[in-house]
Amino acid sequence: MTEEEYQRIKEAEKERLRARKKLRALKKRSTQANTIQSALQRVKRGAETLLQRSSDLIDRLTHETAREEARLEMALDASTDEDPSTEARTLEDADREARAEALVQQLKMTAATRPVPSDASSPSASDENDERDADDTLPEKTIGRMPRE
C-alpha cells in the first residue's frame, strides 16, 4: 500500500466517522425533540381534561344555583301567600316559647333565692316548709307541652 492510498483510506475513514458522529448527534436531538413533544402533548391533554372538568363543574354549579334560587323564590312566594291560620299557629308557637322562657327564668330566680342549709346532713323543719312552698310554685308536670292558661 502506498502512501497515497493510505492517506485516501485515512481520509475516507475520517469522513465516515464524522458522518457517524453527525448521525448520532442528529438522533440525540431527534429523541430529545420527541420527548419534549410527547411531554407537551401530555400537558395539553391534561389541560384540556382539566378545562373540561372545570366547565362541567361550573355548568353543574350554575344549574344547582338556578334551581335553588327558584326554590327560594317559590318558598318566599308561598310564605307571603300563607293563610291566616298558619300565621296564627306561628304566633301561638312564639307565645308558647315566650311563656316557657318566662317560666324557666322564674324557676331560676326561685332556685337562686332559696336559702342554702348550713348543715346539709340534718334538714330542719323550716327547710322542709321551704321545699313544700317551692314545690307549690312549680307547674304541674306535663309530657312535652305546657298547660294552657
C-alpha positions as CSV (number, residue, x, y, z in Angstrom):
1,M,0.0,0.0,0.0
2,T,1.3,3.3,-1.0
3,E,1.3,6.4,1.0
4,E,-1.3,7.9,-1.3
5,E,-3.7,5.0,-0.8
6,Y,-3.1,5.1,2.9
7,Q,-4.0,8.9,3.1
8,R,-7.1,8.3,0.9
9,I,-8.3,5.4,3.2
10,K,-7.5,7.5,6.2
11,E,-9.5,10.5,4.9
12,A,-12.4,8.2,4.0
13,E,-12.4,6.7,7.5
14,K,-12.3,10.2,9.0
15,E,-15.2,11.2,6.8
16,R,-17.2,8.0,7.8
17,L,-16.5,8.8,11.5
18,R,-17.6,12.4,11.0
19,A,-20.8,11.3,9.3
20,R,-21.4,8.7,12.1
21,K,-20.9,11.4,14.7
22,K,-23.2,13.7,12.9
23,L,-25.9,11.0,12.7
24,R,-25.6,10.3,16.5
25,A,-26.0,14.0,17.2
26,L,-29.0,14.1,14.9
27,K,-30.5,11.1,16.6
28,K,-30.0,12.6,20.0
29,R,-31.6,15.9,19.0
30,S,-34.5,13.9,17.4
31,T,-35.0,11.9,20.6
32,Q,-35.0,15.0,22.7
33,A,-37.4,16.7,20.4
34,N,-39.7,13.7,20.5
35,T,-39.5,13.6,24.3
36,I,-40.3,17.2,24.6
37,Q,-43.1,16.9,22.1
38,S,-44.7,14.0,23.9
39,A,-44.4,15.9,27.2
40,L,-46.2,18.9,25.7
41,Q,-48.9,16.6,24.3
42,R,-49.5,15.1,27.8
43,V,-49.6,18.6,29.3
44,K,-52.0,19.7,26.5
45,R,-54.3,16.7,27.1
46,G,-54.2,17.3,30.9
47,A,-55.1,20.9,30.4
48,E,-57.9,20.0,28.1
49,T,-59.2,17.5,30.6
50,L,-58.9,20.0,33.4
51,L,-60.7,22.6,31.4
52,Q,-63.5,20.2,30.5
53,R,-63.9,19.2,34.1
54,S,-63.9,22.8,35.3
55,S,-66.5,23.6,32.6
56,D,-68.7,20.7,33.7
57,L,-68.4,21.7,37.4
58,I,-69.3,25.3,36.5
59,D,-72.3,24.2,34.5
60,R,-73.5,21.9,37.2
61,L,-73.0,24.7,39.8
62,T,-74.9,27.1,37.6
63,H,-77.8,24.7,37.3
64,E,-77.9,24.0,41.0
65,T,-77.8,27.7,41.8
66,A,-80.6,28.4,39.4
67,R,-82.7,25.5,40.9
68,E,-82.0,26.7,44.5
69,E,-82.9,30.3,43.6
70,A,-86.2,29.1,42.0
71,R,-87.0,27.0,45.2
72,L,-86.2,30.1,47.3
73,E,-88.4,32.3,45.2
74,M,-91.2,29.7,45.4
75,A,-90.8,29.5,49.2
76,L,-90.9,33.3,49.5
77,D,-94.0,33.4,47.4
78,A,-95.6,30.7,49.5
79,S,-94.7,32.5,52.7
80,T,-96.4,35.7,51.5
81,D,-99.5,33.7,50.4
82,E,-99.9,31.9,53.7
83,D,-103.4,31.7,55.1
84,P,-104.1,33.4,58.4
85,S,-104.4,30.1,60.3
86,T,-100.7,29.4,59.6
87,E,-99.8,32.9,60.9
88,A,-101.9,32.3,64.0
89,R,-100.1,29.0,64.6
90,T,-96.8,30.8,64.2
91,L,-97.9,33.4,66.8
92,E,-99.1,30.7,69.1
93,D,-95.8,28.9,68.9
94,A,-93.9,32.2,69.6
95,D,-96.3,32.9,72.6
96,R,-95.8,29.4,73.9
97,E,-92.0,29.8,73.7
98,A,-92.1,33.2,75.5
99,R,-94.2,31.6,78.3
100,A,-91.8,28.7,78.6
101,E,-88.8,31.1,78.7
102,A,-90.6,33.2,81.4
103,L,-91.2,30.0,83.4
104,V,-87.6,29.0,83.2
105,Q,-86.5,32.4,84.4
106,Q,-89.0,32.3,87.3
107,L,-87.6,28.8,88.3
108,K,-84.1,30.1,88.1
109,M,-85.0,33.1,90.3
110,T,-86.7,30.8,92.8
111,A,-83.7,28.5,92.9
112,A,-81.3,31.4,93.4
113,T,-83.3,33.0,96.3
114,R,-83.7,29.7,98.2
115,P,-81.5,29.7,101.3
116,V,-78.8,27.1,101.5
117,P,-79.0,25.0,104.7
118,S,-75.9,25.3,106.9
119,D,-75.9,21.6,107.9
120,A,-76.9,19.6,104.8
121,S,-76.9,16.3,106.8
122,S,-79.9,17.2,109.0
123,P,-82.6,19.3,107.4
124,S,-84.6,21.4,109.8
125,A,-88.4,21.8,109.8
126,S,-88.1,25.2,108.2
127,D,-86.2,23.8,105.3
128,E,-88.9,21.2,104.7
129,N,-91.5,24.0,104.7
130,D,-89.4,26.0,102.2
131,E,-89.3,22.9,100.0
132,R,-93.0,22.5,100.1
133,D,-93.5,26.2,99.3
134,A,-91.1,25.9,96.4
135,D,-93.0,22.8,95.1
136,D,-96.2,24.8,95.2
137,T,-94.8,27.4,92.8
138,L,-93.7,24.7,90.3
139,P,-96.2,24.0,87.5
140,E,-97.9,20.6,87.3
141,K,-96.0,18.0,85.4
142,T,-96.7,17.8,81.7
143,I,-95.5,15.5,78.9
144,G,-93.8,17.5,76.2
145,R,-96.2,20.6,76.3
146,M,-97.1,23.4,78.6
147,P,-100.6,23.6,80.1
148,R,-103.0,26.1,78.5
149,E,-103.8,29.1,80.7
